[in-house]
Amino acid sequence: MFREINGLPGHVLVIHAVVVLVPLLAVLTVAYGVLPRWRPRLDWAVAALAVVTPIVAWVATESGEELEEALRSRGYPPEGLQKIHEHAEYGETLLWFTLGLAVAALLLLLSTAGLARTRNLPRWLPLALTAVAAVLAVFALVYVYLTGDSGAKMVWDGIV
């Protein structure tokens, strides 16, 4: 299902969305938390990114596993497969940090929405969720870099 899109490896096409969407989710979620006056402008973007980004990250992970399996079945050299496995580990970690960031973003949106049910929540909750989101954002950004860098090095070094 994720192996090819129009004759090209699906992973190569999907990763570009991850490289753009994860940093956007990270930056806009933190901005939403620390800049209350911007919240009406950012809420729709944070909500959309919090839903779409983990899905795209999951598709990138699945398509990467398909690509790794295709290379393994073609008898790819073990040292190349080891580098691909390391890249895949970064990608899986990125998926979990992205999912955590998305959940924190959605909870932050809900806690600041001004709904009747949220008015009784503790006043410190948005601050705590912003702090959690900021930490997860940093880790997500680090793993976007590590994953992307390891993948790019494999391509430029002719491993893949």
Order of alpha helices (4+ residues) and beta strands (2+ residues): beta-beta-alpha-alpha-alpha-alpha
